[in-house]
Amino acid sequence: MVKGPLWYVAAISCVAYFMVQFDNAVVSIALPTMMRSLHLDVTGLQWVVNSYSLGLAGLLLLSGRLSDLFGRREVFLAGLWLFTFGSVLGGFAQNGGELVAARAAHGVSSAILLPSSLGLIIAAYPDKHRRNRAISIWGAASIIGGVNGAVLGGVLTHHWGWRSTLFFCLPIGCVLLFFGTKTLTRRVPTARTGIASLDLPGAICVVSAVTAAVYATIGLKNHAWLSAHTLLSFAVSILFLAAFLLIESRTKRPMVPLGIFRSRTISMANLVSFVATTAMASQVILVVLYIQNVLGYDPQKAGLAELPGGLTTFVVAIVTARFVKRIGARPILIVGLLVYAAGVVWIARMPVHGDYWGAIFWPMELLCAGMGLTLPCLTITATAGAPKDSAGLYSGVATTTRQIGSAIGVAVFTSIAATVSQGATGSVQSVLVSGYHTALLAGAGVTVFSAVLALAIPSERLQPVPAEELVDVQAKAA
């Protein structure tokens, strides 16, 4: 797996996840400047954002499985090459089409890097406790990447222009390519790996199902929930999902052996992850909107306002692995979700003329502490007992579940905020606050519900899923 100390794998994987999250956050801050510089209209700017989202969500599960079949090192390095290419293309983009292509490349490459980097960690650490610690650090790296991206995005754009936000990750990608090539070992091909082992019909169906669902969700910015566009997109997603399940139940070499969901740990952990992230992703965005639209902070100042909370999440996530070793992931996950919900309820009391320390700092510290407890435990439980040969598959399922939950949550809760605000009266700030308040409280309720669901996760069942439950016919065909 690695030529040298084992921590090389964790370091390379964590820096890759940091890079992905940093890039997404830093580019988001620069979007208005990109729009003016390249003379993009609203539709063009939306496609800059949507091309990334579609590429990311649609290919997570497939790329996770590909890393099992073709080698995690090879797939991971391919993702790095594509990400680096996207950075160069975006940095030199002269029109909207080139920028959209660059962000699509970043989305696809991120979909490759997320499950393959997590798969590298799962495969490299057979010891449960060391694996959980590495997963906690991996999750913490993404948090600090997102926070730093939000802070540095404004600085880079203000001093060196929006192109610097895309070039910033270029040297990081090059360094990762160098060390990844030198330290990660090649996989020895076997009869169970390669293109012949890929369930192509299943892959096409699952990619189409997820892409259609995310396309419907991001289209809610311009289309109503019951519009023909939204209903047709969701219908297409459901049809492809049904076809995928039918194919997987009958094919000799399934892309996703449905037997893995017979493990109550895996199935319930992914369900909790989906429900929790629908609330978490949207609530963070609503808080940012409150800081900028109500308190009047510019993007750079807003990023700085979020920095203490991000650091709290990072530190708590690092420490969480030690508590998991002592009492297991489930109780910490439940406590983390309840602490997070308490922080959301506190921040939902947001005043129209609030100050930073009273309205933002302390509630965010509580909210982010809960997030630091929750996120590592979601990943740990969703990949519990993953066999080494299926590390990419488990990682792909976990990251896909979280990504779809995030996309749906942002659409639902921002729609709630917008609907409530439209029916409110008063000043612009008070109207916005009324919408944010309702949406945040609704999200807190969903978070509490996910904590209740987490009670169904077995307390300490981190052993591998029995081979007969995997229904992995590849083993039978060998």
C-alpha positions in Angstrom: 0.0 0.0 0.0 2.8 2.4 0.8 6.6 2.6 0.4 7.6 4.1 3.8 5.8 4.9 7.0 2.1 4.2 7.1 1.2 7.8 7.9 2.2 8.7 4.4 -1.2 7.3 3.2 -3.1 9.3 5.7 -1.1 12.5 5.0 -1.6 12.3 1.2 -5.3 11.4 1.6 -6.0 14.2 4.1 -4.2 16.9 2.0 -6.2 15.8 -1.1 -9.5 16.2 0.8 -8.2 19.6 2.2 -7.5 20.7 -1.4 -10.9 19.7 -2.7 -12.8 21.5 0.1 -10.5 24.5 -0.1 -11.0 24.8 -3.8 -14.8 24.7 -3.6 -14.9 27.3 -0.8 -12.4 29.7 -2.3 -14.0 29.6 -5.8 -17.4 30.3 -4.3 -16.2 33.5 -2.8 -14.8 34.6 -6.2 -18.0 33.9 -8.2 -19.3 37.5 -8.4 -15.9 38.7 -9.6 -15.8 35.9 -12.2 -19.2 37.0 -13.4 -18.1 40.5 -14.0 -14.7 39.7 -15.5 -16.0 37.2 -18.1 -19.3 39.0 -18.7 -21.4 36.0 -17.6 -25.2 36.3 -17.2 -27.1 34.7 -14.3 -27.6 31.5 -16.3 -23.9 31.3 -17.1 -22.9 31.7 -13.5 -25.3 29.0 -12.5 -23.7 26.6 -14.9 -20.3 27.4 -13.4 -21.7 26.2 -10.1 -23.9 23.4 -11.4 -21.3 21.8 -13.6 -19.2 21.2 -10.4 -22.2 19.9 -8.4 -23.3 17.5 -11.2 -19.8 16.1 -11.8 -19.2 15.6 -8.1 -22.5 14.0 -7.0 -23.0 11.9 -10.1 -19.7 10.0 -10.1 -18.9 9.4 -6.4 -20.3 5.9 -6.2 -18.9 4.8 -9.6 -15.4 6.2 -8.8 -15.4 4.4 -5.4 -16.1 1.1 -7.1 -13.5 1.8 -9.9 -10.8 2.3 -7.2 -11.6 -1.2 -6.0 -11.4 -2.7 -9.5 -8.5 -0.8 -11.0 -6.5 0.1 -7.8 -6.9 3.0 -5.4 -3.5 4.4 -6.2 -4.2 4.5 -9.9 -7.7 6.0 -9.6 -6.5 8.5 -7.0 -3.6 9.7 -9.2 -5.9 10.0 -12.1 -8.1 12.2 -10.0 -5.1 14.4 -9.1 -4.1 14.8 -12.8 -7.6 15.8 -13.7 -7.9 18.2 -10.8 -4.6 19.8 -11.7 -5.7 20.1 -15.4 -8.9 21.8 -14.2 -6.9 24.3 -12.2 -4.8 25.3 -15.2 -7.8 25.5 -17.5 -9.8 27.6 -15.1 -7.0 29.9 -14.3 -6.5 30.7 -18.0 -10.2 30.7 -18.9 -11.1 33.4 -21.4 -14.9 32.9 -21.5 -17.7 31.2 -19.7 -17.5 28.0 -21.6 -13.9 27.4 -20.6 -14.7 28.2 -17.0 -17.7 25.8 -16.9 -15.4 23.1 -18.4 -12.8 23.7 -15.7 -15.3 23.5 -12.9 -16.8 20.3 -14.4 -13.2 18.9 -14.4 -12.9 19.9 -10.8 -16.3 18.3 -10.0 -15.4 15.0 -11.7 -11.9 14.9 -10.2 -13.3 15.7 -6.7 -15.7 12.8 -7.2 -12.7 10.6 -7.9 -10.6 11.9 -5.0 -13.1 11.8 -2.2 -13.9 8.0 -2.2 -10.4 6.9 -3.3 -8.7 8.9 -0.6 -11.0 7.5 2.1 -10.6 4.1 0.5 -6.8 4.4 0.8 -7.1 5.0 4.5 -9.6 2.2 5.1 -7.4 -0.3 3.2 -4.1 0.9 4.8 -5.3 0.7 8.5 -6.7 -2.8 9.4 -6.6 -1.9 13.0 -10.0 -0.5 13.9 -8.8 2.2 16.4 -6.0 3.5 14.2 -8.4 3.6 11.2 -10.9 5.6 13.2 -8.2 8.1 14.2 -7.1 8.4 10.5 -10.7 8.9 9.4 -11.2 11.6 12.0 -8.1 13.5 10.8 -9.3 13.0 7.2 -12.6 14.6 8.1 -10.9 17.4 10.0 -8.7 18.2 7.0 -11.8 18.9 4.9 -13.2 21.2 7.6 -10.0 23.3 7.8 -9.9 23.4 4.0 -13.4 24.8 3.8 -12.7 27.4 6.5 -9.4 28.5 5.0 -11.0 28.7 1.6 -13.7 31.0 2.9 -11.2 33.2 4.5 -8.5 33.3 1.8 -11.0 33.5 -1.1 -11.7 37.2 -0.4 -8.0 38.0 0.2 -6.8 36.3 -3.0 -9.6 37.8 -5.1 -9.0 41.3 -3.7 -5.2 41.3 -4.1 -4.5 39.0 -7.1 -7.8 38.6 -8.9 -10.2 35.7 -9.3 -7.7 33.6 -11.3 -5.5 33.3 -8.3 -8.2 31.3 -6.5 -7.9 28.6 -9.2 -4.1 28.7 -9.5 -3.8 28.4 -5.7 -4.4 24.6 -5.6 -2.1 24.0 -8.6 1.1 23.5 -6.5 -0.7 21.4 -4.0 -1.9 19.1 -6.7 1.6 18.8 -8.1 3.1 18.0 -4.7 0.5 15.3 -4.1 1.2 13.8 -7.6 4.9 13.6 -6.8 4.6 12.0 -3.4 1.6 9.9 -4.4 3.6 8.4 -7.3 6.6 7.9 -5.2 5.0 6.4 -2.0 1.8 4.6 -3.0 2.4 1.1 -4.3 0.9 -0.2 -7.5 -1.8 -2.8 -7.2 -1.2 -6.3 -8.6 -4.0 -7.1 -11.0 -6.1 -10.2 -10.2 -8.8 -12.1 -12.0 -11.4 -10.2 -10.0 -10.3 -6.8 -11.2 -10.2 -4.8 -14.4 -12.8 -3.7 -17.0 -14.3 -7.1 -17.2 -15.4 -6.9 -13.6 -17.2 -3.6 -14.1 -21.0 -3.7 -14.1 -21.4 -1.2 -16.9 -25.3 -1.2 -17.1 -25.5 -0.8 -13.3 -22.9 2.0 -13.5 -24.8 3.9 -16.2 -28.1 3.6 -14.2 -26.7 4.7 -10.9 -24.8 7.7 -12.4 -27.9 8.7 -14.3 -30.1 8.3 -11.2 -27.9 10.4 -9.0 -27.3 13.1 -11.7 -31.0 13.4 -12.4 -31.8 13.8 -8.7 -29.1 16.5 -8.2 -30.1 18.2 -11.4 -33.7 18.4 -10.2 -32.5 19.7 -6.8 -30.3 22.5 -8.2 -33.0 23.4 -10.7 -35.2 24.5 -7.8 -33.5 27.9 -7.9 -35.5 28.6 -11.1 -38.4 26.0 -11.0 -41.1 25.3 -8.5 -41.3 22.0 -6.6 -44.3 20.9 -8.6 -43.2 22.3 -12.0 -42.9 19.9 -14.9 -39.1 20.4 -14.9 -38.7 19.3 -11.3 -41.2 16.4 -11.4 -39.8 15.0 -14.7 -36.2 15.2 -13.4 -37.2 13.3 -10.2 -39.2 10.8 -12.2 -36.2 10.1 -14.4 -34.1 9.6 -11.3 -36.6 7.2 -9.8 -36.8 5.1 -13.0 -33.0 4.8 -13.3 -32.8 3.9 -9.6 -35.4 1.2 -10.1 -33.5 -0.1 -13.1 -30.2 -0.1 -11.1 -31.7 -2.1 -8.2 -33.1 -4.6 -10.7 -29.8 -5.0 -12.4 -27.8 -5.3 -9.2 -30.2 -8.0 -7.9 -29.7 -10.2 -11.1 -26.2 -9.5 -12.4 -23.3 -11.9 -11.6 -20.9 -9.0 -11.0 -22.9 -6.2 -9.3 -21.4 -2.8 -9.0 -22.9 -2.5 -5.6 -23.6 -5.9 -3.9 -26.9 -5.2 -2.2 -26.0 -7.5 0.5 -23.9 -4.8 2.2 -27.1 -3.1 3.3 -28.1 -6.2 5.3 -25.7 -4.9 7.8 -27.8 -2.7 10.1 -24.7 -0.7 11.0 -24.1 0.2 7.3 -27.7 0.8 6.3 -28.7 2.8 9.4 -25.4 4.8 9.4 -26.0 5.9 5.8 -29.6 6.8 6.5 -28.6 8.9 9.5 -25.8 10.5 7.4 -28.4 11.4 4.7 -30.9 12.9 7.1 -28.3 14.7 9.2 -26.5 16.3 6.2 -29.8 17.6 4.7 -30.0 19.8 7.8 -26.3 20.5 8.4 -25.4 21.7 4.9 -28.3 24.1 4.7 -27.9 25.5 8.2 -24.3 26.6 7.7 -25.4 28.4 4.5 -28.2 30.1 6.3 -25.9 31.4 9.0 -23.5 32.8 6.3 -26.5 34.5 4.6 -27.4 36.1 8.0 -23.9 37.3 8.6 -23.7 38.9 5.1 -27.3 40.0 4.3 -28.4 41.1 7.8 -25.3 42.0 9.7 -23.8 43.5 6.5 -20.4 41.7 6.6 -18.5 41.5 3.3 -17.4 38.0 2.1 -13.9 38.4 3.5 -15.1 39.6 6.9 -17.8 36.9 6.9 -15.0 34.3 6.3 -13.1 35.6 9.3 -16.2 35.5 11.4 -16.5 31.8 10.6 -12.9 31.0 11.3 -13.1 30.4 15.1 -16.0 27.9 14.6 -14.1 26.1 11.9 -11.1 25.7 14.2 -13.3 24.4 16.9 -14.7 21.8 14.5 -11.2 20.8 13.5 -9.9 20.4 17.0 -13.0 18.5 18.2 -12.9 16.2 15.2 -9.3 15.3 15.9 -10.0 14.5 19.6 -13.2 12.5 18.7 -11.3 9.4 17.7 -10.0 9.0 21.3 -13.6 9.0 22.7 -14.7 6.6 19.9 -12.0 4.1 21.1 -13.3 4.2 24.6 -17.1 4.3 24.3 -17.8 3.6 20.6 -19.1 5.9 17.8 -22.8 5.7 18.3 -23.1 7.5 21.7 -20.7 10.2 20.5 -22.7 10.6 17.2 -26.0 11.0 19.1 -24.4 13.6 21.5 -22.9 15.4 18.6 -26.2 15.7 16.7 -28.0 17.0 19.8 -25.2 19.5 20.6 -25.4 20.7 17.0 -29.2 21.1 17.2 -28.8 23.1 20.4 -26.4 25.4 18.7 -28.8 25.9 15.8 -31.7 26.7 18.1 -29.4 29.2 19.9 -28.3 30.9 16.7 -31.9 30.9 15.3 -32.7 33.6 18.0 -30.7 35.9 15.7 -31.6 39.6 16.2 -31.9 42.0 13.4 -29.3 44.3 14.9 -27.1 41.7 16.6 -23.4 41.9 17.5 -20.8 39.3 16.6 -20.1 37.9 20.0 -23.7 37.5 21.2 -25.4 36.5 17.9 -22.6 34.6 16.1 -19.5 33.6 18.1 -20.9 31.6 21.0 -23.7 29.9 19.2 -21.3 29.0 16.4 -18.9 27.5 18.9 -21.6 25.2 20.2 -22.8 24.3 16.7 -19.3 23.6 15.4 -18.4 21.5 18.4 -21.4 19.4 17.6 -20.3 19.2 14.0 -16.8 18.1 15.1 -18.3 15.2 17.1 -20.8 14.2 14.4 -18.9 14.2 11.1 -16.1 11.7 12.0 -18.6 9.4 13.6 -20.8 9.4 10.5 -17.9 8.3 8.4 -16.7 5.8 10.9 -20.1 4.1 11.2 -20.9 4.2 7.5 -17.6 2.4 6.7 -17.5 0.2 9.7 -15.9 -3.2 9.0 -15.4 -2.4 5.3 -13.3 -5.3 3.7 -10.1 -4.1 2.2 -11.1 -5.2 -1.3 -14.3 -3.1 -1.0 -13.0 0.0 0.7 -13.7 2.1 -2.3 -17.3 0.8 -2.6 -18.1 1.6 1.1 -16.4 5.0 0.7 -18.4 5.8 -2.4 -21.7 4.8 -0.8 -20.9 7.0 2.3 -19.8 10.1 0.3 -22.7 9.8 -2.2 -25.3 9.6 0.6 -23.8 12.7 2.2 -23.6 14.6 -1.1 -27.2 13.9 -2.1 -28.4 14.8 1.4 -26.5 18.1 1.3 -28.0 19.0 -2.2 -31.5 18.2 -1.1 -31.2 20.0 2.2 -29.9 23.2 0.7 -32.8 23.3 -1.7 -35.5 22.5 0.9 -34.4 24.7 3.7 -33.5 27.7 1.6 -36.9 27.3 0.0 -38.5 27.4 3.4 -36.6 30.6 4.3 -37.6 32.2 1.0 -41.3 31.3 1.4 -41.5 32.6 5.0 -39.7 35.8 4.1 -42.1 36.4 1.2 -45.0 36.4 3.6 -43.4 38.6 6.2 -43.6 42.3 6.7 -41.2 44.9 8.0 -37.7 46.0 7.0 -35.6 44.0 4.6 -33.5 42.7 7.5 -36.4 41.7 9.6 -38.1 39.9 6.7 -34.9 37.9 6.0 -34.4 37.1 9.7 -37.9 35.7 9.9 -37.2 33.3 7.0 -33.8 32.2 8.4 -35.3 31.7 11.9 -38.0 29.3 10.6 -35.7 27.4 8.4 -33.1 27.0 11.1 -35.6 25.7 13.6 -36.9 23.2 11.0 -33.4 22.1 10.4 -32.8 21.7 14.1 -35.8 19.4 14.3 -34.5 17.3 11.4 -31.1 17.0 13.3 -32.9 15.8 16.4 -34.8 13.3 14.3 -31.5 12.0 12.9 -30.2 11.6 16.5 -33.3 9.4 17.2 -32.5 7.3 14.1 -29.0 6.9 15.3 -30.3 4.9 18.3 -30.9 2.1 15.8 -27.2 1.8 14.9 -25.7 -1.2 16.7 -23.6 0.1 19.6 -20.3 -1.7 18.7 -20.5 -3.8 15.7 -17.5 -2.8 13.7 -16.6 -6.3 12.4 -16.6 -6.9 8.6 -19.9 -7.8 7.0 -20.1 -11.6 6.6 -18.9 -12.7 3.1 -22.2 -14.5 2.4 -24.1 -11.3 3.1 -22.1 -9.4 0.6 -23.5 -11.6 -2.2 -20.3 -10.7 -4.1 -20.5 -13.2 -6.9 -17.0 -12.1 -7.9 -15.7 -14.4 -5.2 -17.7 -17.3 -6.6 -16.5 -16.6 -10.2 -12.8 -16.6 -9.2 
